[in-house]
Amino acid sequence: MGFFKAGDTISGQEARAFITIDGRVEPLFYAKNLEATAKKKKTEIKTLGHRGTQHKANGWSGEGRMTVYYATSLFRELMIKYMKTGVDTYFHIQVTNEDPTSSIGAQTVLLKDCNLDSVVLASFDVDADVLEEDVDFTFSDADLLEKFKKPTLG
């Protein structure tokens, strides 16, 4: 039986990310990390003849969070636009993980119809070496544009 080679792990720094807003594509160079999760919504089902509670999936919701260096006004602009006009902005985020030392290739995920939950409007910290901010968002669809290949076992 083979084993998973350490060289096929994916470095956390080997990623590319882009945000598409109103047809404009911008690299997320200032992003430090990002995690997006799809969570199933389930209904509890109780039936005769079964003492336990069963569960049936009946939908899902998508949530994400990224930490960015406090080096862009983009998210503040979007939030203030909503605050002043009531016009909300939806955008897509595309993330590719690809480590050139790994044999498994690349994976690309597209998060669709992302929408901001909260934005830091102003910040300072006299003890911080660098300023960062957490950006929470939701999304309503996703596509797996590119899949990792199966690893070559050792």
C-alpha positions as CSV (number, residue, x, y, z in Angstrom):
1,M,0.0,0.0,0.0
2,G,1.3,3.4,-0.9
3,F,1.4,6.6,1.1
4,F,0.7,10.3,0.6
5,K,3.9,12.2,-0.2
6,A,4.7,15.3,1.9
7,G,5.6,17.1,-1.4
8,D,2.0,16.8,-2.5
9,T,0.7,19.0,0.3
10,I,-0.3,22.5,-0.8
11,S,1.6,25.4,0.6
12,G,-0.8,28.0,2.1
13,Q,1.1,30.8,0.2
14,E,0.7,29.2,-3.2
15,A,-2.6,30.6,-4.2
16,R,-4.1,33.2,-6.5
17,A,-7.3,35.1,-5.8
18,F,-9.3,37.5,-7.8
19,I,-12.5,39.6,-7.1
20,T,-14.9,40.5,-9.9
21,I,-17.0,43.6,-9.2
22,D,-19.3,45.1,-11.9
23,G,-17.2,43.3,-14.6
24,R,-13.9,44.7,-13.2
25,V,-11.4,42.0,-12.2
26,E,-8.9,42.8,-9.4
27,P,-6.3,40.6,-7.8
28,L,-6.7,40.1,-4.1
29,F,-3.0,40.9,-3.4
30,Y,-3.8,42.3,0.0
31,A,-5.6,39.2,1.2
32,K,-3.8,37.3,3.9
33,N,-6.3,34.3,4.2
34,L,-9.7,33.3,3.0
35,E,-12.0,30.5,3.9
36,A,-15.5,29.9,2.4
37,T,-17.8,27.2,3.8
38,A,-21.0,25.7,2.4
39,K,-23.2,24.5,5.2
40,K,-26.2,22.2,4.7
41,K,-29.5,23.2,6.4
42,K,-31.3,20.2,7.8
43,T,-34.8,19.4,9.1
44,E,-35.2,17.1,12.0
45,I,-37.5,14.2,11.2
46,K,-39.2,12.0,13.8
47,T,-41.0,8.9,12.6
48,L,-43.0,6.0,14.2
49,G,-40.9,2.9,14.8
50,H,-37.6,4.8,15.1
51,R,-36.6,6.3,18.4
52,G,-33.8,8.5,17.0
53,T,-34.1,11.7,15.2
54,Q,-33.4,11.6,11.5
55,H,-32.2,14.5,9.4
56,K,-33.1,15.5,5.9
57,A,-31.1,18.1,4.0
58,N,-33.4,20.9,2.7
59,G,-31.0,23.6,1.5
60,W,-27.6,25.2,2.2
61,S,-26.0,28.6,3.0
62,G,-22.6,29.9,2.0
63,E,-20.4,32.0,4.4
64,G,-16.9,33.2,4.1
65,R,-14.3,35.3,5.8
66,M,-11.0,36.7,4.7
67,T,-8.4,38.6,6.5
68,V,-6.8,41.4,4.5
69,Y,-4.1,43.8,5.1
70,Y,-5.6,47.3,5.8
71,A,-4.3,48.5,2.4
72,T,-7.4,48.9,0.3
73,S,-10.5,51.1,0.4
74,L,-12.5,48.8,-1.8
75,F,-14.7,47.2,0.9
76,R,-15.3,50.6,2.6
77,E,-16.4,52.1,-0.7
78,L,-18.9,49.2,-1.2
79,M,-20.3,49.5,2.3
80,I,-20.6,53.3,2.2
81,K,-22.3,53.1,-1.2
82,Y,-24.9,50.8,0.4
83,M,-25.2,53.0,3.5
84,K,-25.8,56.2,1.4
85,T,-27.9,54.8,-1.5
86,G,-29.3,51.5,-0.4
87,V,-27.8,49.9,-3.5
88,D,-26.0,46.8,-2.6
89,T,-23.1,45.3,-4.6
90,Y,-22.6,41.6,-5.3
91,F,-19.3,40.2,-6.5
92,H,-17.5,37.0,-7.4
93,I,-14.3,35.6,-5.8
94,Q,-12.1,33.1,-7.6
95,V,-9.4,31.2,-5.7
96,T,-6.8,28.9,-7.3
97,N,-4.6,26.7,-5.1
98,E,-1.5,25.5,-7.0
99,D,1.8,24.5,-5.5
100,P,4.4,23.9,-8.2
101,T,6.2,21.2,-6.0
102,S,3.0,19.1,-5.8
103,S,2.0,16.5,-8.4
104,I,-1.7,17.1,-7.8
105,G,-1.9,20.3,-9.9
106,A,-4.4,23.1,-9.3
107,Q,-7.9,23.5,-7.9
108,T,-10.0,26.6,-8.8
109,V,-13.2,27.5,-6.9
110,L,-15.5,30.3,-8.0
111,L,-17.7,31.8,-5.2
112,K,-20.7,33.6,-6.8
113,D,-22.8,36.5,-5.7
114,C,-20.7,37.3,-2.6
115,N,-22.1,40.0,-0.4
116,L,-20.4,41.8,2.5
117,D,-21.7,41.3,6.0
118,S,-19.6,43.8,7.8
119,V,-16.7,46.2,7.1
120,V,-14.2,48.0,9.3
121,L,-14.7,51.7,8.4
122,A,-11.7,53.1,10.3
123,S,-8.9,51.5,12.3
124,F,-5.7,52.2,14.1
125,D,-3.6,50.3,16.7
126,V,-0.5,51.8,18.2
127,D,0.8,48.4,19.2
128,A,0.3,46.7,15.7
129,D,3.2,46.2,13.3
130,V,0.7,46.1,10.5
131,L,-3.0,46.7,10.3
132,E,-5.4,43.9,9.2
133,E,-9.1,43.6,9.0
134,D,-11.6,40.7,8.8
135,V,-14.1,40.8,6.0
136,D,-17.1,38.6,6.5
137,F,-19.3,37.7,3.5
138,T,-22.0,35.4,2.2
139,F,-22.3,33.7,-1.2
140,S,-25.2,32.1,-3.0
141,D,-23.5,29.8,-5.5
142,A,-20.1,28.2,-6.2
143,D,-18.5,26.3,-9.1
144,L,-15.5,24.0,-9.0
145,L,-13.7,25.2,-12.2
146,E,-10.6,23.0,-11.8
147,K,-10.0,19.9,-9.7
148,F,-6.9,18.5,-8.0
149,K,-5.6,15.4,-9.6
150,K,-5.1,12.2,-7.6
151,P,-1.7,12.2,-5.9
152,T,1.2,9.9,-7.0
153,L,1.6,7.6,-4.0
154,G,5.0,6.8,-2.6
